[in-house]
Amino acid sequence: MKAWLVYTLARLGIFAVAVALLLLTPMPWYWAVIVGALVGLLVSYIALGKLREQVTLSLANRRGKPERDADTDFEDDFVDAEDTDAPVARPVSDADRHAARRDADED
């Protein structure tokens, strides 16, 4: 069974048990639902840590790795150029290219 489904059913079960127990007290039903939601939240946060971690890992694995883009490559080149003592040509950003083009057009 999928981790997110097990986690969701466990949280709903904890909520249902908390509300059922609170309905046995002389409390109005709407207060029983509100307090049951708070109790369910706290109990599930404490008791379902491993399930929550499994859900997080399954979502992270499903997402995959992000592809590299031009901005990331530019930032990596810029940091690499700043980290070395050797004279390295500073990478030119798109903003610098546009400014140079604009200056050339004005001349």
C-alpha positions, 0 to 999 in steps of 0.5 A: 500500500502506498505510504501516503495512503497509509499515513492519511488513513492513520491520521483519519483513524486517530481523529475518529477515535478522538472524536468518538471518545470526546462525544461520550463526554457531556460536551457539545458535538462541535467542541468535540470535533474541534478538540478531536482535531487538535488531539488527532494532530498532536497524537499523529505528529508524535506517533506517526513520525516514521510514516511521515518520513516514508511519505516525504521520501516517496514524494522526493523520489517521485519528483526527480532531479531538476535539470540544469538551466542557464542561470545555474550554469552562469552562477557556477561559472561565476563562483568558479571564476571568483574562487581561483587566483588565475586570471580567468575571463569573468562569465558574461551574464545576459544582463551584461550582454543586453547592456553592451548591446544597448550601449552599442546601439546608442553609439 
